[in-house]
Amino acid sequence: MDLDGRTILVTGAAGGIGSAITAACARLGGIVIAVDRVEVPHDPSLTAEVAARVTSYPADISTADGCTDLVTRVQERFDSIDGLVNCAGVMRRGSLLDIGEDDWAASYFVNVDAVMRLCRGILPMMIAAQAGSIVNIASQWGLHPAGGHIAYNSSKAAVVSFSQSLARDYGGEGVRVNAVCPGEILTPMLQQKLDTSNIAEAELAESIPLGRLGRPADVAELTTFLLSDRASFISGAAIEITGAQRVG
């Protein structure tokens, strides 16, 4: 199994993409620390044996103290962390003159600062082992900004640059870092948006050359690949997973 016995920390593990990544890591033999604000629910698609590899870690990483507390608890319980997936994120809509100070601050703390703090906390464990893989979930909008989402776009662009910088600084210590940039992924959040806007899934899919929306499992497949030794020479990459869609 590609991640057999490896300890993987996943934030945003109760969300659509995060839960898919958590399940995929466990199916591949990983020992998963599933982090979210709430208790991460049991995934009914997992067998009892696979589900036993997932430990729910409720934590609020929207504050500096919350990030510090999470890192401390992880360090006290686990001798090493082999993989870190920063999947937690928030989206606040609006152009510069429309978005409020609180929305801007929340976008940058959860999407950027929390990623930095968790990487800074976990990185020494990886350096000590001279091995590790970090996958930061960014967005295609961090590469190709969409209108009316300036805080989200720019914060995800920061995640891409941060990931590439980290990869260059710590590659010599055996640590690989990559950013994954999803496009239109049919998460519960996107489904709710479609429902409230009376937009059919097929209508949104018309903008995607492959003819369908992505699924959380698509992102999970890419993420587990990057966590595994199969991606041993991939680092500093910003990989789009969009069905060839372009925005802007």
C-alpha positions in Angstrom: 0.0 0.0 0.0 1.4 3.4 -1.0 1.1 5.1 2.4 1.3 1.9 4.5 2.1 2.9 8.1 2.8 6.6 7.3 1.3 9.2 9.6 -0.6 11.9 7.6 -2.1 15.0 9.1 -5.1 16.4 7.1 -6.8 19.7 8.0 -10.3 20.5 6.8 -11.0 16.8 7.1 -14.7 17.2 7.6 -15.1 19.1 4.3 -15.9 17.7 0.9 -12.3 17.5 -0.4 -10.7 17.0 3.0 -12.9 14.0 3.8 -12.1 12.4 0.5 -8.4 12.9 1.1 -8.7 11.4 4.6 -10.5 8.3 3.4 -8.1 7.8 0.5 -5.1 8.1 2.8 -6.6 5.5 5.2 -7.4 3.1 2.3 -3.8 3.3 1.2 -2.6 2.3 4.7 -2.0 5.7 6.2 -2.5 6.6 9.8 -4.6 9.8 9.5 -4.9 12.6 11.9 -8.1 14.2 10.8 -8.4 17.8 11.8 -11.4 20.1 11.7 -13.4 22.4 13.9 -15.8 19.7 14.6 -15.5 16.0 15.3 -14.8 14.4 11.9 -17.7 12.0 11.3 -17.2 8.3 10.5 -17.0 7.6 6.8 -19.5 4.8 6.1 -17.7 3.8 3.0 -14.7 2.7 5.0 -14.4 -0.8 6.5 -13.9 -1.0 10.3 -10.3 -1.9 9.8 -9.6 1.1 7.5 -11.7 3.5 9.7 -9.6 2.5 12.7 -6.6 4.2 11.0 -8.4 7.6 11.2 -8.2 9.7 14.5 -10.4 12.8 14.7 -8.6 15.8 16.1 -11.0 18.7 16.7 -9.1 22.0 16.5 -9.8 25.6 15.5 -6.9 26.7 13.3 -8.5 30.1 12.6 -6.4 31.5 15.5 -2.7 31.4 16.3 -3.4 29.8 19.7 -5.5 27.1 18.0 -2.6 26.3 15.6 -0.1 26.2 18.4 -2.3 23.9 20.5 -2.8 21.5 17.6 0.9 21.3 16.9 1.6 20.7 20.6 -0.9 17.9 20.8 0.4 16.2 17.7 4.0 16.4 18.8 3.1 14.9 22.2 1.3 12.0 20.7 3.3 11.2 17.5 7.0 10.6 17.1 6.9 11.6 13.5 4.7 13.0 10.8 5.3 11.7 7.3 2.7 13.8 5.4 0.8 17.1 5.9 -2.2 18.1 3.9 -3.3 21.7 4.4 -6.9 21.5 3.1 -8.8 23.8 5.4 -9.8 27.0 3.7 -12.5 29.7 3.6 -14.0 31.7 0.7 -15.1 35.3 1.1 -16.7 36.8 -2.0 -16.4 40.4 -3.1 -14.3 42.9 -5.0 -11.9 45.2 -3.0 -14.5 47.9 -2.4 -17.1 45.4 -1.4 -15.3 43.0 0.9 -15.0 43.8 4.6 -12.0 43.9 6.9 -13.1 40.9 8.8 -13.6 38.8 5.6 -10.2 39.9 4.3 -8.5 39.0 7.6 -10.3 35.6 7.8 -9.3 34.7 4.3 -5.6 35.4 5.0 -5.5 33.8 8.4 -7.1 30.5 7.5 -5.8 30.2 3.9 -2.3 31.4 4.5 -1.3 32.0 8.1 -2.6 28.7 9.3 -0.8 26.9 6.5 2.4 28.7 7.5 2.0 27.9 11.2 1.3 24.2 10.7 4.2 23.8 8.3 6.5 25.6 10.7 5.3 23.3 13.5 5.5 20.0 11.6 8.5 20.7 9.4 11.1 20.0 12.2 9.7 16.5 12.6 10.2 15.9 8.9 13.7 17.4 8.9 14.6 15.1 11.8 13.5 12.1 9.7 15.1 13.6 6.5 11.8 12.8 4.8 8.3 14.1 4.4 5.7 15.4 1.9 3.6 18.5 2.3 0.6 19.1 0.1 -1.1 22.5 0.3 -4.6 22.8 -1.3 -4.6 26.1 -3.3 -7.0 26.8 -6.2 -6.9 27.4 -9.9 -8.1 30.9 -8.9 -4.7 31.4 -7.3 -3.2 31.1 -10.7 -6.0 32.5 -12.9 -8.0 34.9 -10.8 -11.8 35.0 -11.1 -13.8 38.2 -10.8 -15.3 39.3 -7.5 -13.1 37.0 -5.3 -10.1 39.2 -4.6 -9.4 37.9 -1.0 -9.7 34.3 -2.0 -7.7 34.6 -5.2 -4.8 36.5 -3.7 -4.7 34.3 -0.6 -4.5 31.1 -2.7 -1.9 32.7 -4.9 0.1 33.2 -1.7 -0.3 29.5 -0.9 1.2 28.6 -4.3 4.2 30.9 -3.8 4.6 29.8 -0.2 4.6 26.1 -1.3 7.2 26.7 -4.0 9.4 28.7 -1.6 9.2 26.0 1.1 10.1 23.3 -1.5 13.2 25.2 -2.5 14.3 25.9 1.1 13.9 22.4 2.5 14.4 20.1 -0.4 17.9 19.4 0.8 16.4 18.1 4.1 14.4 15.5 2.2 11.1 17.4 2.4 8.9 17.7 -0.7 6.2 20.5 -1.0 3.6 20.9 -3.6 0.4 22.9 -4.2 -2.7 21.4 -5.7 -4.9 23.8 -7.6 -8.5 22.5 -8.0 -11.1 24.0 -10.4 -14.8 23.3 -10.2 -15.1 20.4 -7.7 -18.6 19.1 -6.8 -18.3 19.5 -3.1 -21.4 19.9 -0.8 -20.6 23.7 -0.8 -20.6 23.9 -4.6 -23.8 21.8 -4.7 -25.5 24.2 -2.3 -24.4 27.2 -4.5 -25.9 25.4 -7.6 -29.1 24.7 -5.8 -29.6 28.3 -4.5 -28.6 29.8 -7.9 -30.9 27.4 -9.9 -27.9 26.4 -12.0 -27.7 22.8 -13.2 -24.5 20.8 -12.9 -24.5 20.2 -16.6 -24.7 24.0 -17.3 -21.6 24.7 -15.2 -19.8 21.7 -16.8 -20.2 23.4 -20.2 -17.2 25.6 -19.4 -15.0 22.5 -18.8 -13.4 20.9 -21.9 -13.6 17.4 -20.3 -17.3 17.9 -20.0 -17.9 17.3 -16.3 -17.3 18.8 -12.9 -14.5 17.4 -10.8 -15.2 15.2 -7.8 -13.4 15.3 -4.4 -12.1 11.8 -5.2 -10.2 13.3 -8.1 -8.3 15.7 -5.8 -7.8 12.9 -3.3 -6.1 10.7 -6.0 -3.7 13.5 -6.9 -3.0 14.3 -3.3 -2.2 10.7 -2.2 0.0 10.4 -5.3 2.0 13.4 -4.2 2.3 12.1 -0.6 3.6 8.7 -1.9 7.1 7.7 -3.1 5.7 7.5 -6.6 6.1 11.3 -6.7 9.6 11.2 -5.2 10.9 13.8 -7.7 8.0 16.1 -7.7 8.4 19.1 -5.5 7.8 22.9 -5.9 4.9 22.2 -8.3 1.6 23.9 -8.6 -0.6 21.3 -10.2 -3.9 22.3 -11.7 -6.8 19.8 -11.6 -9.4 21.5 -13.6 -10.5 19.4 -16.6 -8.6 22.0 -18.7 -11.0 24.8 -17.7 -9.7 28.3 -17.8 -11.1 31.3 -15.9 -10.7 35.0 -16.3 
